Amino acid sequence: MSAAIDLNADLGEGAPFDADLMRIVSSASIACGGHAGDANTIYETMLLAKANHVRIGAHPSYADRANFGRLKILQPHDVTVADVLTQLEVFAAVAQEAGVQVAYVKPHGALYNETAKDAGLCLALYSAIRARPGIGAVMGLPATQHELAARETGLTFISEAFADRAYEENGTLAPRSERGAVHEDIPAIVAQATEIARHGAVTARTGSNIPLSARSICLHGDSEHALAAARAIRAAFEAEDIEIRA
């Protein structure tokens, strides 16, 4: 039986193969300047997406370029929300110049992890996104505060799973600080992506098979294996009759 699923990558972060990945993925979550990128890289990446008919998402983060947005910043929620809105204002202005639509917002790195578990932060952020014109969807982890806050604020929720990250039994991502949290073996990445797309499940680090319903699968674009993994996923999906589609 045929199936279809979105394949997204985090792009515009300075990795050398954005143009190649853009020919494979169906959605691009583009860095907004908080952890990487600037108006020029946003514009160039948007044009790449436009040329390849790839859906565009904004990928804001904690304003922490030194740590690539991967460390939690202890600050009031309103400060974090204001930082994100500043990034989204720049992103929206560049999108208008590039003549593209912004389909969704997906927090990056530590902000993604914190909003998944911090109800107050996630609700504050999603409420601010909902109040802005033009963006009506967010991408995040299913069965977390991402999904709950989207429902409460009236945003469309795009549930996401990861091809290259290890999972805990409760469906959360293994912390990057722990060994084995990021898959580097391409066959393992392909197997996980196929299991998610075909069966709506994933094998946790404990070996348990857990349900994981996702509309989109993420592949980190800054990984040195990203392009090889994306090509292998596409080949495996073609063999399995799984269509890559936003």
Backbone bond lengths (Angstrom), bond angles and torsions (degrees), N, CA, C in turn:
res aa  C-N    CA-C-N  psi(-1)  N-CA   C-N-CA  omega(-1)  CA-C   N-CA-C  phi
1 M - - - 1.469 - - 1.528 109.03 -
2 S 1.324 117.24 132.54 1.452 121.22 -178.79 1.518 110.29 -73.83
3 A 1.327 116.50 156.68 1.462 123.04 178.60 1.518 107.74 -144.27
4 A 1.324 115.70 168.08 1.462 120.71 177.39 1.515 108.71 -143.70
5 I 1.323 116.96 143.64 1.462 121.80 177.71 1.522 108.64 -154.55
6 D 1.317 114.87 150.11 1.460 121.70 176.15 1.524 109.53 -75.77
7 L 1.320 116.89 141.82 1.463 122.18 172.02 1.514 107.11 -119.78
8 N 1.339 117.10 115.86 1.461 119.96 -178.75 1.525 110.91 -115.09
9 A 1.312 115.25 154.20 1.468 121.60 175.01 1.514 108.81 -135.64
10 D 1.333 115.31 147.94 1.458 121.53 175.63 1.522 107.46 -83.55
11 L 1.337 116.88 113.62 1.459 121.43 -171.99 1.527 110.80 -124.76
12 G 1.333 115.35 175.22 1.456 120.58 -177.08 1.516 112.91 72.21
13 E 1.337 116.07 24.21 1.459 121.18 -177.30 1.533 112.84 -105.96
14 G 1.318 116.73 8.13 1.457 120.39 177.71 1.517 115.08 97.23
15 A 1.327 117.95 0.80 1.464 120.68 177.37 1.528 109.54 -71.04
16 P 1.351 117.65 154.00 1.470 119.99 -171.34 1.522 116.07 -81.65
17 F 1.342 118.77 -6.83 1.462 117.77 -172.22 1.522 113.87 -121.55
18 D 1.329 116.91 30.57 1.466 119.80 177.29 1.522 112.48 -55.97
19 A 1.325 116.70 -43.02 1.460 120.18 -177.02 1.530 111.28 -63.61
20 D 1.331 117.37 -37.84 1.466 120.67 178.49 1.523 110.91 -70.52
21 L 1.331 117.06 -42.25 1.460 120.27 179.03 1.531 111.09 -63.72
22 M 1.323 115.83 -34.93 1.459 120.04 -177.56 1.525 112.04 -63.91
23 R 1.323 117.65 -19.82 1.462 120.82 177.21 1.531 112.06 -82.68
24 I 1.338 116.52 -7.79 1.466 120.95 -175.90 1.521 111.79 -112.59
25 V 1.334 116.89 -44.29 1.468 120.72 -174.80 1.526 110.89 -75.49
26 S 1.338 115.26 164.50 1.458 120.25 175.84 1.523 112.05 -110.65
27 S 1.341 117.65 -12.10 1.465 121.87 175.04 1.528 109.32 -139.59
28 A 1.339 115.43 143.63 1.464 121.56 178.44 1.517 109.10 -123.54
29 S 1.331 116.37 119.27 1.462 121.64 174.70 1.528 106.52 -93.85
30 I 1.328 116.56 108.77 1.465 121.90 -166.79 1.524 111.00 -100.42
31 A 1.327 116.10 128.46 1.464 122.71 179.56 1.522 110.71 -56.73
32 C 1.335 115.31 136.02 1.470 121.66 -172.91 1.519 113.91 -103.51
33 G 1.331 118.67 5.90 1.464 120.82 179.29 1.509 114.84 108.22
34 G 1.337 117.53 -15.44 1.455 119.83 -179.60 1.512 112.73 -70.52
35 H 1.338 116.82 -47.00 1.466 120.94 179.06 1.525 111.66 -109.18
36 A 1.322 116.40 -21.53 1.469 121.95 -179.76 1.515 108.09 -166.13
37 G 1.342 115.37 162.91 1.451 120.83 174.04 1.515 114.74 83.36
38 D 1.324 114.07 168.29 1.460 122.11 175.67 1.533 107.25 -153.22
39 A 1.306 117.13 -174.13 1.465 120.00 -176.58 1.527 111.61 -57.75
40 N 1.327 117.22 -36.83 1.467 120.05 -179.01 1.521 112.03 -68.33
41 T 1.350 116.88 -45.62 1.466 119.01 -179.40 1.524 110.83 -69.16
42 I 1.329 116.70 -34.59 1.469 119.81 176.04 1.527 109.64 -60.38
43 Y 1.330 116.26 -47.77 1.462 121.38 -178.50 1.535 111.07 -61.46
44 E 1.321 116.64 -47.37 1.467 120.65 -178.69 1.526 111.20 -63.03
45 T 1.338 116.47 -41.17 1.461 119.97 -179.24 1.520 110.89 -69.94
46 M 1.317 117.03 -36.83 1.467 120.35 175.94 1.526 111.09 -62.39
47 L 1.307 117.03 -41.49 1.462 119.65 179.06 1.525 111.20 -64.96
48 L 1.342 117.07 -37.61 1.468 120.76 175.06 1.526 110.66 -61.00
49 A 1.321 115.28 -44.48 1.465 119.91 179.21 1.527 110.91 -63.45
50 K 1.307 115.56 -44.15 1.466 120.46 179.91 1.521 111.17 -60.20
51 A 1.317 116.71 -43.32 1.466 121.21 -178.48 1.524 111.86 -65.64
52 N 1.344 116.37 -27.74 1.461 120.52 -177.30 1.525 113.05 -104.55
53 H 1.338 116.67 9.89 1.470 122.33 178.47 1.533 111.48 57.16
54 V 1.326 115.11 43.94 1.462 122.44 -179.38 1.524 109.48 -102.62
55 R 1.324 116.87 133.98 1.466 122.22 178.14 1.531 110.04 -65.50
56 I 1.332 116.49 142.23 1.465 121.98 -174.31 1.521 111.11 -110.51
57 G 1.332 115.09 131.44 1.452 121.32 173.97 1.515 110.04 -126.28
58 A 1.335 115.96 152.90 1.466 121.70 175.50 1.519 108.70 -89.59
59 H 1.335 116.01 138.89 1.470 121.52 -174.69 1.534 109.95 -124.99
60 P 1.346 117.28 70.80 1.470 120.93 -178.04 1.526 111.73 -79.38
61 S 1.326 115.48 164.08 1.464 120.25 -177.13 1.518 109.93 -148.68
62 Y 1.320 115.04 178.59 1.456 118.45 164.67 1.534 107.44 -56.03
63 A 1.320 116.98 144.55 1.465 120.51 178.85 1.528 108.16 -76.43
64 D 1.320 116.24 83.87 1.469 121.55 -172.69 1.524 109.44 -153.31
65 R 1.317 115.51 74.26 1.455 120.52 -178.63 1.531 111.85 -66.90
66 A 1.329 116.90 -30.37 1.468 120.43 -177.56 1.526 111.63 -60.92
67 N 1.325 116.71 -34.00 1.462 121.27 -178.66 1.523 112.92 -111.16
68 F 1.331 116.34 16.23 1.465 123.12 177.22 1.517 111.16 56.65
69 G 1.330 116.74 29.02 1.462 120.84 177.01 1.510 114.46 67.95
70 R 1.319 118.35 18.46 1.464 120.77 -174.13 1.528 113.69 -102.53
71 L 1.321 116.99 5.99 1.460 120.76 175.67 1.525 109.93 -116.11
72 K 1.325 115.83 137.04 1.464 120.52 176.94 1.523 109.39 -65.55
73 I 1.329 117.12 135.00 1.463 121.84 176.66 1.519 108.36 -107.24
74 L 1.333 116.18 123.68 1.464 121.05 179.60 1.521 108.77 -82.29
75 Q 1.303 116.36 103.21 1.460 122.58 -179.88 1.529 108.53 -155.92
76 P 1.317 118.00 160.35 1.468 119.94 179.03 1.526 111.46 -58.95
77 H 1.315 114.69 149.12 1.458 119.75 -178.79 1.524 111.86 -57.80
78 D 1.334 117.24 -37.48 1.463 118.61 -176.58 1.527 111.63 -67.13
79 V 1.323 117.08 -27.70 1.467 120.32 176.67 1.531 109.67 -70.16
80 T 1.319 115.94 -44.57 1.468 120.09 178.08 1.525 110.74 -61.07
81 V 1.322 116.19 -45.71 1.471 120.31 -179.76 1.526 110.42 -61.95
82 A 1.329 117.00 -42.28 1.467 120.40 179.42 1.526 110.90 -62.83
83 D 1.328 117.35 -40.17 1.466 121.03 177.76 1.526 110.75 -61.44
84 V 1.332 115.92 -43.95 1.462 119.88 -179.49 1.526 111.01 -65.97
85 L 1.319 116.87 -42.60 1.459 119.69 179.81 1.521 111.86 -62.80
86 T 1.329 116.90 -36.09 1.466 120.34 175.70 1.525 110.27 -60.76
87 Q 1.340 115.95 -43.45 1.467 119.78 178.10 1.534 111.22 -63.96
88 L 1.323 116.12 -40.32 1.462 119.40 -178.76 1.523 112.30 -69.61
89 E 1.338 117.17 -31.43 1.470 120.00 176.50 1.524 110.42 -63.75
90 V 1.318 116.33 -44.36 1.472 120.62 177.38 1.522 109.66 -62.99
91 F 1.321 115.49 -45.19 1.460 120.72 -178.45 1.524 111.44 -60.21
92 A 1.324 116.38 -44.37 1.460 120.96 -179.38 1.529 111.54 -64.50
93 A 1.335 116.20 -39.67 1.465 120.09 179.54 1.529 110.95 -64.74
94 V 1.328 116.38 -41.38 1.463 120.30 179.06 1.531 109.97 -68.14
95 A 1.328 116.74 -38.93 1.470 119.99 178.75 1.522 111.49 -60.48
96 Q 1.315 115.59 -40.05 1.461 119.52 178.25 1.527 110.50 -63.49
97 E 1.322 116.05 -41.93 1.464 120.41 178.76 1.524 111.09 -64.99
98 A 1.344 116.50 -37.82 1.464 120.96 -178.17 1.525 112.10 -80.46
99 G 1.326 116.66 -12.29 1.462 120.37 -179.99 1.512 113.35 72.73
100 V 1.357 116.60 40.09 1.462 120.55 -179.13 1.524 110.06 -127.15
101 Q 1.329 115.93 160.39 1.449 122.89 175.83 1.524 109.90 -97.74
102 V 1.321 116.76 140.72 1.465 121.78 173.64 1.522 107.14 -95.98
103 A 1.333 116.46 117.83 1.461 120.62 -171.19 1.525 113.42 -88.88
104 Y 1.326 117.71 -30.15 1.462 119.67 -174.15 1.530 110.42 -159.61
105 V 1.327 114.61 167.99 1.469 122.35 172.33 1.520 107.71 -118.70
106 K 1.328 115.85 134.53 1.466 121.61 175.81 1.533 108.39 -132.36
107 P 1.329 118.51 111.34 1.470 119.93 177.58 1.528 110.87 -59.07
108 H 1.326 114.93 153.36 1.463 120.83 -177.38 1.526 111.60 -108.02
109 G 1.313 115.44 147.16 1.458 122.33 165.31 1.519 115.44 56.10
110 A 1.335 114.76 -127.12 1.466 120.09 -177.59 1.526 111.46 -62.34
111 L 1.321 117.34 -33.40 1.459 120.21 178.67 1.525 110.34 -66.10
112 Y 1.314 117.40 -37.05 1.460 122.26 176.35 1.527 109.60 -61.15
113 N 1.339 115.76 -48.05 1.462 120.38 -178.03 1.529 112.04 -66.14
114 E 1.333 116.67 -41.15 1.465 120.07 -178.10 1.524 111.54 -69.19
115 T 1.313 117.26 -41.86 1.462 119.14 179.77 1.528 111.41 -69.32
116 A 1.320 117.35 -22.61 1.462 119.81 177.42 1.519 111.76 -67.74
117 K 1.344 117.17 -27.59 1.474 119.67 -175.29 1.522 114.31 -117.90
118 D 1.333 118.27 -18.13 1.466 121.95 -178.15 1.528 108.99 -98.00
119 A 1.332 116.08 102.20 1.464 120.63 -174.63 1.517 112.06 -61.12
120 G 1.337 117.50 -41.85 1.460 120.65 -178.09 1.514 112.46 -64.97
121 L 1.323 116.39 -44.32 1.461 120.53 179.62 1.521 111.17 -65.70
122 C 1.333 116.29 -44.94 1.463 119.49 -177.58 1.523 111.17 -64.78
123 L 1.328 116.66 -42.83 1.458 119.82 -178.99 1.527 110.71 -66.23
124 A 1.343 116.97 -40.12 1.467 120.01 178.11 1.523 111.11 -63.03
125 L 1.318 115.99 -43.28 1.461 119.88 -179.11 1.523 111.31 -67.81
126 Y 1.312 117.47 -46.89 1.456 120.37 -177.82 1.527 111.65 -67.84
127 S 1.320 116.99 -33.77 1.467 119.86 176.24 1.520 110.36 -63.19
128 A 1.346 116.45 -40.48 1.463 120.69 178.65 1.520 111.15 -66.96
129 I 1.327 116.88 -39.06 1.465 120.62 177.29 1.526 110.69 -65.48
130 R 1.337 115.67 -41.36 1.474 120.46 -179.85 1.530 111.23 -63.10
131 A 1.344 115.88 -32.50 1.468 119.92 -177.56 1.528 112.40 -75.75
132 R 1.340 116.90 -18.14 1.460 120.25 178.42 1.527 109.70 -79.77
133 P 1.307 118.39 144.89 1.465 119.88 175.95 1.525 110.95 -76.88
134 G 1.315 115.84 146.83 1.461 119.31 167.68 1.508 117.41 100.79
135 I 1.346 119.36 -22.20 1.461 120.40 -179.71 1.520 108.34 -122.28
136 G 1.328 115.92 119.98 1.453 119.11 -175.56 1.506 114.59 -118.54
137 A 1.346 117.71 11.17 1.459 119.56 -176.37 1.522 110.96 -141.01
138 V 1.324 114.92 152.59 1.465 121.84 174.16 1.522 108.28 -130.21
139 M 1.320 116.02 152.01 1.461 122.10 178.28 1.522 108.08 -115.13
140 G 1.342 116.51 133.81 1.454 118.95 -179.15 1.519 112.64 -170.49
141 L 1.341 114.54 -171.82 1.456 121.27 -177.04 1.529 111.31 -77.50
142 P 1.321 117.37 130.62 1.466 119.56 177.02 1.524 111.27 -68.35
143 A 1.333 115.34 154.65 1.467 123.12 177.13 1.530 112.46 60.02
144 T 1.347 116.44 31.48 1.459 122.26 174.48 1.527 107.59 -130.14
145 Q 1.342 115.93 -173.75 1.464 119.91 177.19 1.524 111.45 -61.21
146 H 1.314 118.43 -24.99 1.471 120.44 175.67 1.527 110.36 -55.33
147 E 1.302 115.98 -50.46 1.464 120.08 -177.56 1.528 111.21 -70.85
148 L 1.328 116.74 -41.52 1.464 120.21 -178.17 1.529 111.35 -64.87
149 A 1.334 117.02 -44.66 1.465 120.36 -178.55 1.521 111.47 -69.16
150 A 1.318 117.21 -34.77 1.466 119.98 176.44 1.525 110.32 -62.08
151 R 1.322 115.24 -44.12 1.463 119.70 179.03 1.525 111.01 -62.45
152 E 1.341 116.23 -42.14 1.467 120.31 -176.84 1.525 111.97 -69.11
153 T 1.326 117.52 -33.54 1.462 120.57 -177.13 1.520 113.38 -93.14
154 G 1.326 117.67 -6.81 1.452 120.62 179.30 1.511 114.42 83.12
155 L 1.331 117.59 16.73 1.462 121.19 175.80 1.527 109.85 -84.99
156 T 1.315 116.27 144.62 1.462 120.04 172.49 1.521 108.42 -68.74
157 F 1.325 116.54 134.29 1.458 120.71 -177.94 1.520 110.64 -106.14
158 I 1.333 116.47 124.48 1.463 122.71 175.64 1.529 106.95 -104.39
159 S 1.313 116.41 104.40 1.469 120.23 -177.58 1.526 110.17 -72.21
160 E 1.324 114.78 138.75 1.464 120.80 -171.86 1.527 111.12 -127.60
161 A 1.324 115.15 143.74 1.462 122.30 171.29 1.524 108.26 -128.01
162 F 1.324 116.69 165.03 1.457 121.04 -174.72 1.523 111.24 -118.07
163 A 1.325 115.05 130.61 1.457 120.36 178.18 1.519 111.75 -76.69
164 D 1.343 116.51 -29.36 1.466 120.11 -169.78 1.528 113.93 -115.27
165 R 1.340 116.94 19.31 1.460 120.26 177.31 1.525 110.57 -123.76
166 A 1.332 115.55 143.95 1.461 120.76 177.36 1.525 109.84 -79.92
167 Y 1.325 115.76 148.35 1.464 122.13 -178.00 1.524 111.38 -113.45
168 E 1.348 114.26 146.94 1.454 120.93 170.50 1.535 108.57 -86.38
169 E 1.330 116.25 168.51 1.465 120.35 -178.54 1.523 113.23 -63.76
170 N 1.355 117.10 -23.98 1.467 119.74 -179.10 1.528 112.64 -87.26
171 G 1.322 116.85 6.27 1.452 121.21 177.13 1.511 115.13 89.32
172 T 1.335 118.22 0.68 1.464 121.72 177.20 1.524 109.97 -88.67
173 L 1.317 115.88 163.61 1.461 120.84 179.58 1.524 110.15 -79.54
174 A 1.311 116.45 141.36 1.462 120.80 174.23 1.520 109.03 -64.38
175 P 1.332 119.20 137.44 1.470 120.99 -179.73 1.523 111.95 -58.44
176 R 1.325 115.81 137.21 1.460 120.09 -179.43 1.525 112.56 -60.41
177 S 1.333 116.98 -23.01 1.462 120.89 -179.46 1.526 112.34 -70.01
178 E 1.323 117.23 -13.70 1.458 121.15 -176.59 1.527 111.04 -98.16
179 R 1.305 114.89 144.35 1.470 120.88 -179.88 1.530 110.47 -62.13
180 G 1.318 115.50 135.15 1.453 120.68 178.25 1.508 114.42 85.44
181 A 1.342 117.51 4.38 1.473 120.25 -178.55 1.518 111.65 -70.68
182 V 1.339 116.59 -26.93 1.472 121.38 179.05 1.525 108.41 -115.88
183 H 1.317 116.45 122.16 1.466 120.56 178.60 1.528 110.18 -72.68
184 E 1.314 116.24 133.60 1.461 120.99 175.91 1.529 112.07 -116.32
185 D 1.320 116.37 -13.11 1.454 121.91 179.60 1.530 109.12 -83.57
186 I 1.326 116.41 117.33 1.460 120.20 -174.06 1.527 112.72 -62.28
187 P 1.326 120.70 -43.92 1.473 118.50 175.77 1.529 113.12 -57.66
188 A 1.331 117.30 -35.55 1.470 120.06 177.79 1.523 110.97 -67.77
189 I 1.324 116.85 -39.07 1.473 121.21 177.75 1.531 110.07 -64.00
190 V 1.315 115.87 -45.33 1.469 120.54 179.95 1.526 110.79 -63.46
191 A 1.330 116.58 -42.72 1.460 120.66 -179.74 1.529 110.84 -62.65
192 Q 1.339 116.55 -41.14 1.464 119.47 -179.94 1.526 110.99 -68.15
193 A 1.325 117.21 -42.61 1.458 120.38 178.81 1.525 110.89 -61.55
194 T 1.321 116.81 -41.59 1.463 121.15 -179.13 1.520 111.11 -68.10
195 E 1.333 116.98 -39.28 1.466 121.02 178.63 1.532 110.66 -63.13
196 I 1.336 115.78 -40.62 1.464 120.21 178.72 1.528 110.44 -65.99
197 A 1.326 116.16 -48.63 1.464 120.58 -175.41 1.520 112.56 -68.30
198 R 1.318 116.43 -41.16 1.469 120.18 -173.98 1.527 113.13 -86.08
199 H 1.357 115.98 -37.99 1.464 119.57 -170.76 1.526 114.33 -116.51
200 G 1.352 118.29 -5.47 1.452 119.26 -178.78 1.508 112.27 60.62
201 A 1.321 116.44 41.34 1.458 121.64 -177.08 1.522 109.13 -150.92
202 V 1.341 115.43 167.88 1.456 120.86 176.67 1.523 107.97 -148.57
203 T 1.317 116.95 150.60 1.453 121.44 176.55 1.515 109.13 -91.58
204 A 1.330 116.61 118.27 1.457 121.88 -179.09 1.527 110.58 -72.91
205 R 1.347 115.15 170.21 1.469 119.72 -179.29 1.528 112.11 -60.92
206 T 1.324 117.13 -26.28 1.464 121.64 179.56 1.516 112.55 -77.68
207 G 1.345 116.30 -9.95 1.454 120.48 -176.31 1.507 113.68 97.34
208 S 1.336 116.71 -8.45 1.462 120.79 178.70 1.522 110.87 -73.00
209 N 1.317 116.07 143.07 1.455 121.43 175.46 1.525 108.16 -93.00
210 I 1.332 116.50 121.56 1.465 120.45 -176.08 1.526 110.21 -120.36
211 P 1.330 118.20 144.53 1.472 120.42 177.64 1.522 110.68 -67.08
212 L 1.314 117.11 140.59 1.461 121.69 -179.90 1.527 108.23 -150.91
213 S 1.308 116.09 89.23 1.458 121.16 -178.78 1.521 109.30 -81.71
214 A 1.320 117.56 120.52 1.463 121.19 -176.58 1.517 110.80 -137.97
215 R 1.329 115.26 142.46 1.464 121.45 173.96 1.523 111.20 -94.89
216 S 1.349 116.32 -13.63 1.458 120.19 -178.76 1.525 109.17 -143.18
217 I 1.325 115.80 143.98 1.461 122.22 175.06 1.517 108.16 -114.58
218 C 1.338 116.09 130.73 1.467 121.05 -178.67 1.521 111.42 -100.33
219 L 1.314 114.19 140.25 1.461 122.76 171.17 1.517 106.42 -125.87
220 H 1.334 117.61 122.58 1.467 119.61 -176.37 1.525 111.22 -68.83
221 G 1.323 115.54 121.24 1.455 121.03 -175.15 1.509 114.79 -74.73
222 D 1.355 117.97 -13.70 1.459 120.43 -178.30 1.525 112.06 -91.28
223 S 1.329 117.92 -2.77 1.461 121.32 178.59 1.522 110.28 -73.92
224 E 1.323 116.56 143.36 1.468 119.61 179.19 1.530 111.39 -65.95
225 H 1.324 116.76 -19.67 1.465 120.89 -179.41 1.524 112.24 -97.04
226 A 1.330 117.77 4.06 1.467 120.61 -169.72 1.525 112.78 -58.66
227 L 1.312 117.58 -47.35 1.461 119.53 -175.87 1.524 111.18 -67.60
228 A 1.332 116.82 -45.50 1.470 119.66 178.63 1.523 110.10 -61.33
229 A 1.334 116.75 -41.07 1.466 120.39 179.52 1.517 111.26 -65.37
230 A 1.334 117.25 -42.26 1.467 120.97 179.95 1.524 110.62 -62.25
231 R 1.315 116.93 -43.15 1.468 120.22 178.92 1.524 110.99 -64.18
232 A 1.331 115.97 -40.13 1.459 119.92 179.88 1.531 111.05 -68.03
233 I 1.335 117.01 -38.94 1.465 120.80 176.96 1.524 110.22 -62.88
234 R 1.325 116.19 -45.57 1.464 119.19 179.77 1.529 110.79 -60.09
235 A 1.330 117.42 -43.45 1.461 120.52 179.67 1.528 111.20 -63.84
236 A 1.330 116.22 -42.50 1.465 120.20 179.45 1.521 111.22 -65.56
237 F 1.325 116.23 -40.52 1.469 120.06 179.16 1.520 111.18 -65.43
238 E 1.313 116.98 -39.82 1.463 119.61 177.42 1.526 110.31 -61.39
239 A 1.336 115.85 -41.71 1.468 119.73 179.46 1.527 111.69 -66.55
240 E 1.340 116.43 -30.73 1.468 122.02 -178.81 1.531 112.23 -91.47
241 D 1.327 117.34 1.80 1.461 122.22 -177.59 1.524 111.22 60.67
242 I 1.344 115.78 43.08 1.460 122.43 175.73 1.526 107.92 -109.50
243 E 1.314 116.32 119.51 1.462 120.93 -177.42 1.532 110.26 -85.95
244 I 1.335 117.33 135.31 1.469 122.41 173.28 1.522 106.58 -88.43
245 R 1.346 115.41 113.63 1.471 119.33 -174.13 1.518 109.93 -153.91
246 A 1.338 116.74 132.73 1.457 120.95 177.37 1.518 110.16 -68.48
